[in-house]
Amino acid sequence: METVKNPASAALNPNAERSVLLADSLSEGDLQDLCDATIDAIEAGGGFGWLSPPPRDTLERYWQGLMLIPDRRVFVARLDGLIAGSIQLHLNPRNNEAQAMLGRITSAFIATWARGKGLGHMLIDAVESDAQLIGLRALTLDLRETQTNAIRTYESRGYHRWGTQPQYAFVDGHWIAGHHYAKELA
């Protein structure tokens, strides 16, 4: 008998198992979980540049394509075995020697059903540890001003805002500012 995955039961379980790992490939089940979590995050206004979820096959190709990019490191967070979030670390191209020690965090999200479980901090821990392991000395990122929980999280972890871009994203007929952050790694 096949077990049916239920995000709600994982979210309600106070003893839910939590983990984060660097993904070098995705099984079909993981791909579907990741697409489900992505759609949930987009619908909750979580960024990605998408304002509404794209067709499912577009999301599948997006995630499958990321697995092929050598300078992109994709981490996934699991709650009771289900992928509930992700974060990406972009490395600079090898010909950019001046910024070889700098990485960029992008596309970080946690599905709404898994928020408040510490997975966001676990993803940031994983990216920062990996960045140091591969020799990076600083990380940057940017966020919409509307992503107040993410802003609070990064600022509490030592990321400092170095600038604000007033015309960062155009949503519902209005400009939304974006904040730019940096952190030097120990």
MOHUGI-V894431 format. One record per pair of residues at least 6 apart in sequence whose ideal C-beta (glycine too) atoms are under 7 Angstrom apart, sorted by sequence separation. I is the first residue (numbers start at 1). GAP is how many residues later the second one is. D is the distance in Angstrom with one decimal. If there is no record, write none. Layout:
# MOHUGI-V894431
I | GAP | D
I | GAP | D
This chain:
# MOHUGI-V894431
10 | 6 | 5.3
42 | 6 | 5.8
66 | 6 | 5.5
78 | 6 | 6.4
67 | 7 | 7.0
76 | 7 | 5.0
77 | 7 | 5.4
92 | 7 | 4.6
143 | 7 | 5.4
169 | 7 | 4.6
26 | 8 | 6.6
42 | 8 | 5.0
66 | 8 | 5.3
77 | 8 | 4.1
92 | 8 | 6.1
131 | 8 | 5.9
143 | 8 | 5.8
167 | 8 | 4.9
168 | 8 | 6.0
77 | 9 | 6.8
110 | 9 | 5.1
166 | 9 | 6.5
168 | 9 | 5.4
169 | 9 | 6.4
42 | 10 | 6.8
43 | 10 | 6.5
76 | 10 | 5.1
92 | 10 | 6.2
110 | 10 | 5.3
168 | 10 | 2.7
42 | 11 | 4.9
75 | 11 | 6.4
128 | 11 | 7.0
166 | 11 | 5.1
74 | 12 | 6.3
75 | 12 | 5.0
91 | 12 | 5.8
165 | 12 | 6.4
90 | 13 | 6.5
141 | 13 | 6.8
164 | 13 | 5.4
165 | 13 | 4.7
39 | 14 | 4.4
74 | 14 | 5.4
89 | 14 | 5.2
90 | 14 | 4.2
73 | 15 | 6.8
108 | 15 | 6.3
164 | 15 | 5.4
165 | 15 | 6.8
72 | 16 | 6.1
73 | 16 | 4.2
89 | 16 | 6.2
90 | 16 | 5.9
163 | 17 | 4.5
72 | 18 | 5.9
87 | 18 | 6.4
88 | 18 | 4.8
141 | 18 | 7.0
161 | 18 | 5.1
162 | 18 | 5.6
71 | 19 | 6.6
88 | 19 | 4.7
161 | 19 | 6.8
162 | 19 | 6.9
71 | 20 | 4.1
87 | 20 | 6.9
161 | 20 | 5.5
162 | 20 | 5.6
35 | 21 | 6.3
38 | 21 | 5.8
86 | 21 | 6.7
87 | 21 | 4.1
160 | 21 | 6.5
71 | 22 | 6.4
105 | 22 | 6.0
159 | 22 | 4.1
160 | 22 | 6.3
86 | 23 | 6.4
159 | 23 | 6.8
35 | 24 | 4.6
85 | 24 | 5.5
144 | 24 | 6.4
159 | 24 | 4.5
35 | 25 | 6.1
85 | 25 | 3.8
144 | 25 | 5.5
158 | 25 | 5.4
84 | 26 | 6.1
85 | 26 | 6.1
84 | 27 | 4.9
154 | 27 | 5.7
35 | 28 | 6.8
103 | 28 | 5.1
151 | 28 | 6.6
31 | 29 | 6.0
34 | 29 | 5.5
85 | 29 | 6.4
84 | 30 | 3.5
146 | 30 | 5.9
145 | 31 | 6.0
31 | 32 | 6.0
121 | 32 | 7.0
144 | 32 | 5.3
145 | 32 | 4.4
77 | 33 | 6.7
103 | 33 | 4.6
120 | 33 | 5.6
124 | 33 | 6.0
145 | 33 | 6.6
85 | 34 | 5.4
101 | 34 | 6.9
102 | 34 | 6.6
105 | 34 | 5.7
144 | 34 | 5.7
145 | 34 | 6.1
79 | 35 | 4.7
84 | 35 | 6.0
101 | 35 | 5.7
106 | 35 | 6.9
143 | 35 | 6.5
87 | 36 | 4.2
101 | 36 | 4.1
102 | 36 | 5.2
103 | 36 | 5.2
104 | 36 | 5.2
105 | 36 | 4.0
142 | 36 | 5.2
143 | 36 | 5.5
26 | 37 | 6.3
101 | 37 | 6.6
104 | 37 | 6.6
142 | 37 | 6.6
79 | 38 | 6.1
85 | 38 | 6.3
89 | 38 | 5.1
102 | 38 | 6.7
142 | 38 | 4.8
142 | 39 | 6.9
79 | 40 | 6.6
87 | 40 | 5.6
141 | 40 | 5.1
26 | 41 | 6.4
89 | 41 | 6.5
140 | 41 | 6.6
25 | 42 | 5.7
34 | 42 | 6.6
77 | 42 | 4.2
89 | 42 | 6.3
108 | 42 | 7.0
140 | 42 | 4.9
24 | 43 | 6.9
138 | 44 | 6.2
139 | 44 | 5.2
77 | 45 | 6.1
138 | 45 | 6.5
37 | 46 | 5.7
77 | 46 | 5.4
138 | 46 | 4.8
139 | 46 | 6.7
37 | 47 | 5.6
137 | 47 | 6.6
138 | 47 | 6.1
37 | 48 | 6.1
75 | 48 | 5.7
137 | 48 | 5.7
33 | 49 | 5.3
34 | 49 | 4.8
136 | 49 | 6.5
33 | 50 | 3.8
22 | 51 | 6.1
23 | 51 | 4.9
75 | 51 | 5.0
23 | 52 | 6.8
34 | 52 | 6.6
75 | 52 | 6.2
22 | 53 | 5.5
23 | 53 | 5.0
30 | 53 | 5.7
132 | 53 | 5.3
21 | 54 | 6.8
131 | 54 | 6.1
20 | 55 | 5.7
21 | 55 | 6.3
20 | 57 | 4.9
73 | 57 | 6.4
128 | 57 | 6.4
19 | 59 | 4.8
48 | 59 | 5.8
18 | 61 | 5.9
47 | 62 | 6.9
16 | 63 | 5.2
17 | 63 | 5.5
46 | 63 | 4.6
16 | 64 | 4.6
13 | 67 | 6.2
11 | 68 | 6.9
41 | 68 | 3.9
44 | 68 | 5.0
10 | 69 | 4.8
10 | 70 | 3.8
41 | 70 | 5.9
40 | 71 | 4.3
10 | 72 | 5.5
40 | 72 | 5.5
40 | 73 | 6.9
37 | 74 | 4.0
7 | 75 | 5.9
5 | 77 | 5.6
47 | 97 | 6.1
18 | 99 | 6.2
18 | 100 | 6.6
47 | 100 | 6.4
16 | 101 | 6.8
18 | 101 | 6.1
45 | 101 | 6.5
11 | 102 | 4.4
20 | 102 | 4.6
11 | 103 | 5.7
20 | 103 | 5.6
7 | 104 | 6.9
18 | 104 | 6.4
8 | 105 | 6.3
7 | 106 | 4.5
20 | 106 | 4.5
22 | 108 | 6.5
51 | 120 | 6.1
